[in-house]
Amino acid sequence: PPASQNNEQGSTLRDLLTTTAGKLRLGSTDAGIAFAPVYSTGAASGKSGRTMPNILDDIIASVVENKIPPNRAPKINVKSEIKDEPKDDKKCIQDDCSKRYSDIQYSWICDKHVLWLRDHKNSNNWKLFKECWKQGRPVLVSGMHKKMNFSLWKAESISLDFGNQQADILNCKDSIISNTNVKEFWDGFEDVSKRQKVKNGETALLKLKDWPSGEDFKAMMPARYEDLLKSLPLPEYCSPEGKLNLASHLPGFFVRPDLGPRLCSAYGECVAATKDHDIGTTNLHIEVSDVVNILVYVGIAKGNGVLSKSGVLKKLEEEDLDDLLRKRLKDSSELPGALWHIYAGKDADKIREFLQKIAKEQGLEVLPEHDPIRDQSWYVNKKLRQRLFEEYGVKTCTVIQFLGDAIILPAGALHQV
């Protein structure tokens, strides 16, 4: 198809699609999908004759297809793959998967809301993932640690290599942030006697947030960066160069979100010991991009004031868990490390309204500009999760992340850890 001569460049993908949709110069791809070039070849690359990767054209075509003005309708038979799918996608996938994907080891967890891919090595995983991902559902892939150099991710190894670095450390109990030497954090990771104390003598519940991140991660930890990239699940989607990773194909003039990678580390067993599990290491929030989170290391702390491994398991069993997750807890070869509560993006407004209601009940000031999700000011405990379900019909998806598990979340999904 001829390249568009329109020089407009949208500041966001939404702008780009809407400004392009009404000015289509119709052609066709091999798939028979209506297609519109996004910008002139010169503006895109600075070199005449260079065009965008076909995949971006296909993606944009599927979005703008229905916006073609009636008087510009193409003569070709425009047929979208999505239109041919039954309306009940959820039922279709679950009923049909056992036949279509018999070569893939998988299960459904959380009332069939989360896809669990059990064999990280299967090269066909992406085919089933694609069906689930179209519906914006979370995916769990287990066993990623088997592909990694485990010695690189031990707490003592990171402390030895980078202990002299300075970073912001958050005390999750009082939300106080301090800039300190990271060696202090790592030395107390598995030895409670070396942990900071707060004013009342309690042990601080520390989190080393997003250290290091992005380009700093790559520059500071090149060996770990490479180890992480070669171990990513579903590389077609998750790898920076993945052919189905949209961010890799966006034009350079887009402002991209921070795609990481970043290292998130926290003391966890103290959380399990708190009454009603009122504290989390990551409060309820939303990410602006899709996220893959791999649990690369789980430490078992020793010392006074922390739960034993069996104590942690007992606390986790009190959660509203799927039968398959309970079975994993009893497997001695599995090591649990993080507890996630996940909500669909469509429930964000209900959750926001609920948290503002709870804030008023507790006598807190609710300002018009205050957004409890954006501000990450809430960890929704067990009692509140029950009320959220009873009063608003919003059910919590509870997932235990074991060592080596990758949790893949679509942008807009709410979660706390």
N, C-alpha and C positions, 0 to 999 in steps of 0.2 A: 504493500500500500504506500501511496505517497506520504512523505513526512508532512506533519502539520506546520504551517508557517506562522502559527500563533506564538508570540514570544512570551505570553503570560506564564509565570511560574508560581504555583500555589505555595503558600507558606506551610501548609499542612497537607497530609494525604487527602483529607476530606475536601479541602479547597481545590486541590489538584483534580480530584475526580469530578466534583460538581462543575467546575469551570470548563472541563474538557467534555463533559457528557453532552452538552447541547451543541457542540461544534464538531461532532464526529465526522471523520472521513472514512466511510465504511470500507472494510476489506474483509478478509477472512484468514483465519489461521488454519493449520492442518486439522484442528479439532472442529472447525466449522463454527467458531464463536465470533460474534461481531467484535471488532477490534478498532481501537483508535490510538495512533501514536501520541505520546504524551507531550513531546516538545520537539522542536527542530533538532536535527542531528548536530548541527553546529553548536547550538546552545548547550547541548548535553555533554559533548565530549571535547569540543574545541577542534575536532578533526572531522572533515567532511566524510560522509558515508558510514560513520559508526552509529549503530542503533542500540537501544536498550536490550537487555536479555529478554528472550521471548517469554520467560516465565512471568515477568512483571506485566507484560502486555496482556497475558492470559488472565492474570489476577484482576487487573483493572477492568478488563472486558467483562468479567463475570459480575463486577459491581455496577458498572455503568450501563449494562445491557438494557435494563428495563427503563432507562431514562431517555432512550432514543425517541425524539419527537415522532408522532404518527406519520407526518408527511415526509419523514426521512427514512421510513422503514426499509430495510434491505430486501432485495429480491431473493437472497439466499435463504435457506431454511435454517434459522437461528435456533439452536437447540442447546439448552443448558443441562449439564449433568445433574445439577441440584434439583431442577424441576421434575426430573423423572423419579425422584425418590419418594417413597410413601410419606404421608404426613407424620405418622408416628415413628420418627427416626429412632427413638430410644428402643422401642419394641422391636423394630426391624433389625437393628444391630445385634441385640442380644439373642434374638431367635435365629438369626442367619449366620452368626459368627462361627458357630461350631462346624458348619458345613464349609463356609468360604475360607476359614482360617484354621483348618485342622492341623496345620504344620506349626502353629504358634502356641507356646505355653502361656496361658493367661487365665485370670479369674476376674470376677467383678466383686468389689467390696463397697462398703458404705451404702447398703441398699441399692447396689448396682449403679451407684453414681460415679465411682472411681474405677478406672481400668487398671489392673495390676498385670504388668508384663513380667513374667517370672524368669525368663531366659534372656539376659542382656546380650547374648552373642547372636541371637537369631537375626539374620539380615532382612527378614521379612516383617519385623516388628512394625516398621513404619506404615505398612499398609493398613493394619488394624488401628494403629495410632491415628491415622488420618481420619478414619470414620468417627472416632471418638472426639477428636480435636475440632471437627466441624461443628460439634454441638457445645463447644466451650467447656468440656468436662476435664477435671484433673486426671493425671496419669501417674502411676507409680511404676518404676522400673527397679528391680532388685538385683543385687550382685555386682554393682559397679566397682566396689573395692577390689574385686578379684583381678581387675585390669590395671590397678594402680600400684605404684611403688609405696607400700604401706609405711615404710620407714621414714619417708619424707614428711608424713603428716602427724607423726607423734608429737605430743606437746613438748617433750624434752628436746626433740630435734629442732623445732621452731624456736624455742627459747635459746638454744645454743647458737643458732645461726643469726637470730635477729633480736636478741634480748636487749641490745643497747638502743633500739628504736624507741621514739616517743610516739604516743598515740592517745586518743580520747578513750577513757574507760568509763562506762556507765554503771552506777549502782542501781540495779533494777528495783530495789526496795524503796528508794526515796527519789529516784530520777535525777540524782546529782551526778554531773559529769566532771571528771578530773583528767588533766593531761599528765600522764606519768610514763615511767619506763615500762615497756611491755614485759620485761623479765619478771616483774613483780606479779603480773597476771598469770603468766605461764607457770611460774614456780608453785603457785597455789592451785593450779588446775586439778591436780590429783593428790595434793597434800594440804589438808584443811589447816594445819598448824601454821602454814606460811601465808594464809590469806589475811587480807585487811580486816580490821575491826572497825565498826561504826561507834558512835558516841555511847550508846547504851550497852556496848560490849558484844553485840551480835556480830556474826560473821557477815561481811558484805557479800551480796549476790552480784557478781561482776559480769559485765558483758563487754567484749572487745568488738566494737561495732565497725563493720566494713573496713577492716584493716588487714592487709592493704586492699586497694580497689583499683579497677581499671588498668590504666597504663602503669600505675605504680606497682601493681601486682606483677605485671609482666617484667618490668625493669628490676624489681627487687627480688623476685623469686622465679627466675627463668626456668629452673628445673621443675619446680612445682607447677608452673604455668603449662609447660609442655605435657607434664604427666596428667594434668586435669583435662586438657584439650583432647588428648588421645583416648581418654576414658569417658568422654561425654556419651550419654545414651542417645539413640536416634539421631546420629550425626547429620542426617539429611535435613533435620529441623534445627538441632541444637548447636551444631558447629558454626563458627563464624563464617565459614565458607560453604555451609550447607546449601544445596540447590533449592531447598524449600524454606530457607531462612529469609524472609522478606527483607529484613533489615540489611542483609548483605547486598541486595539489589536496588535499594533506594538511591536516587540521585544524590549527589554530594551537597545540594543546596538545602536538604532537609536538616532540621535540628533534631538530632537523634537523642533518645534517652541514654543514660549511663547503662551500657550493656555488660559492665563488669569485665572479668569476673571479680568477685570480692570474697573475702574470708570473714565469716561470722562465727564467733566463738563465745561460749558462755558457760558459767557454772550452772548445772541443771538440777542436781539432786536436792539442793536446798528448796527449789520450787516445789518438788513433790512433798516435802515435809511441811509446807505451810498449810495452815487451816483453810479448808475449802478450796485449796489450789487458787488462791486469790492473786498470785503474782505470776507473770510470765516473763520470759526473756525478750520476747517480741510482742508488742501489743497489736491489737486488731488494726489492720491497715489494708491498703490496696496498692499494688504495683502498677505502673503505667505501661509496662511491657510484659510479655510472657517471661516466665522465670523457670529455670531448672535449678534445684537445690540438691546437692549431693552431700550425704553425711559421710565424711571421709575419715572421721576418727571419733571414738567414744572412749572417754576415760572413766575409770571407777575410782572415785575419791575415797581416801582413808582418813580417819581421824574422828574426834568427838563432834557430835552435832549433825552428822549426815546419816542418811539412810543407807543401809546395806543394799546390795544388789537385789536380794529377796524382798527387802522393804520397798524398793522402787517398783518391782514387779507387782507387788500387792496393791500399791497405789494406782498403778496403771490399770489393773483389773477392775477398779472401781469406776472406770470410765464407761461410757456407752459405746462398746466396741462391737465391731463385726465379728462373727464367729471365726472367720479365717485369721483375723488379727489376734484373737485370743489363742488360737492354735499356735501362731508364731511365737507368742509370749512363752509358751510352754516348751518351745524347741531350744534346747541348751546351746545349739550352734548359732543361734540368732542373738544379737546384742542390741537391745533397744536404746535409743539415744535422744529422741525428741518426740514430743506430743504436739500434734497439729490439730487445730479446729478450722475448718474451711467452709466458706459459704459462697453460694453462686452470686455472680454480679447482679443478677436481677433482683436480689433481696436487699441491695444496699440501702434503698430508701426506707424500707421497713426497719432495718437495723439501726439506721441513723435516728429515726423517730423514736425507737425504743430506748436508745441510749440517752437521748435528750429527756425522755420521760423519767428514766431512772435518776438522772442528774437532778431534776427538779424534786423528786422524792427525797433525795439525800440532802436537799437544801443548797445545792450548788448553783451558782449563777450561770445561766445559759444565754450567752450573748448571740445576737443575730448572725454575726460573722463566724461563730464557733461551729466547727464541724468535727464531731468526735472521731470520725474515721480518718479524715485528713490529718488531724492533730495527733493521731495515735495515742490518745489519752486513756483508752480503756483496754483492760484485759477482762474478757467476759468469763466470769467463773461459772461453776457448775449450776448454782442456783439461778443465775441470770440466764444461762443457756436454756434451762427448763422453762422459765417464764417467757423467753423469746418464742419458744415453740408453742406454749399454751395460749399466749395472747396475740401472737402475730402469725402463727403457722409456719415459722421459719425453723427448719430442722438443721442441726449441726452435723457436719460430716467430720467424724473423728478418725484421725489416721495416726498410727504410731510409725515413726520413721526409724528403721533399724540401720545398723552399720552397713554402708554400701548402697542404701536406698537412694534413688533419685526421685524427687517429687517435682512434677512438671505442672505448673499452674498457668492458666490463660490470663492475660491481662484483664483486670477488673474483678478477679476473684478475691474475696475478702479472706484473710487468714490471720491467725495468731499462733505463736509457738511457745 
